Amino acid sequence: MLDTATAYNRYKFIGHEFLTWLWFLIEKEEPLLHHSDLPEMALALGKRMVLENPRENKAETITIKGGHSNFETGYLPLKQGALVTEVSLETKSKEITWDFNLKGESLAVANMRISNLGPVETDEDMEGVVLEKVYLLEQIHTYLDILFEKFLILRVSDQWNQHVVPKMKLWLQHN
């Protein structure tokens, strides 16, 4: 049996591939993002992305900031074998927007900001706001869990190498 550190280092590429795949889905507006299993939410890239290109002795890290138009500079590292290791995402439902960073190696959500939370005017309001925030955090984690599950099922299937990888390569060639 693998110890935790060995397993973590050996399989952290899965999270990086997941984030790279998400970028592809968002750019290509793939129907999978609007699948009936998923809550009705729109997913978009945020303002920051980190890519890592493994080299012989040391990994090269590329950080891109400033929003979607600047992410075009990330296509070249992808073509050279880099993967997305961290990305800021924006997820919207009808009334709520979640802004957060997602780290590939651990799938940890960081720097979460949720819009449209009600104001806290009294001590009694505090309990309602806390419960609403917990519910909204649960919603975004459920959404990400479903996306990750769909990715894993696809990743271990024959569809990955036969259809997804060629589509992603074509996407990169046109950028």
Residue pairs with C-beta under 8 A, 6 or more apart in sequence:
2 10
8 105
12 104
12 105
12 106
13 83
14 152
14 155
15 103
15 104
15 105
15 106
15 107
16 52
16 83
16 84
16 85
16 104
16 105
17 83
17 151
17 155
18 104
18 107
18 148
18 151
19 83
19 84
19 85
19 86
19 87
19 102
19 104
20 78
20 83
20 84
20 168
21 151
21 164
21 168
22 43
22 84
22 87
22 89
22 147
23 45
23 49
23 71
23 74
23 84
23 87
24 30
24 167
24 168
24 171
25 32
25 33
25 43
26 33
26 43
26 44
26 45
27 171
28 167
28 171
32 150
33 42
33 43
33 147
35 150
37 146
37 150
38 143
38 146
38 147
39 93
39 139
39 142
39 143
40 93
40 94
41 91
41 92
41 93
41 143
42 91
42 92
42 93
43 89
43 90
43 91
44 68
44 89
44 90
44 91
44 92
45 67
45 68
45 71
45 87
45 88
45 89
45 90
46 67
46 87
46 88
46 89
46 90
46 99
46 100
46 101
47 65
47 66
47 67
47 88
48 63
48 64
48 65
48 86
48 87
48 88
48 101
49 63
49 64
49 71
49 74
49 84
49 86
49 87
49 88
50 61
50 62
50 63
50 64
50 84
50 85
50 86
50 87
51 61
51 62
51 63
51 64
51 74
51 77
51 78
51 82
51 83
51 84
51 85
52 59
52 60
52 61
52 62
52 82
52 83
52 85
53 59
53 60
53 62
53 77
53 80
53 81
53 82
53 83
54 60
54 81
60 77
60 82
61 85
62 73
62 74
62 77
62 82
64 70
64 71
64 73
64 74
72 175
74 82
74 84
75 172
75 175
78 172
79 172
83 104
84 104
85 103
85 104
85 105
86 101
86 102
86 103
86 104
87 101
87 102
87 104
88 99
88 100
88 101
88 102
88 111
89 98
89 99
89 100
89 101
89 102
90 97
90 98
90 99
91 97
91 98
91 100
91 140
91 143
92 98
93 139
95 116
96 114
96 115
96 116
96 136
97 114
97 115
97 116
98 112
98 113
98 114
98 115
98 136
98 140
99 111
99 112
99 113
99 115
100 109
100 110
100 111
100 112
100 113
100 140
101 109
101 110
101 111
102 108
102 109
102 110
102 144
103 110
107 144
107 148
109 140
109 141
109 144
112 137
112 140
114 133
114 136
114 137
117 129
117 132
117 133
117 136
118 125
118 128
118 129
118 132
119 125
120 126
120 129
154 160
154 164
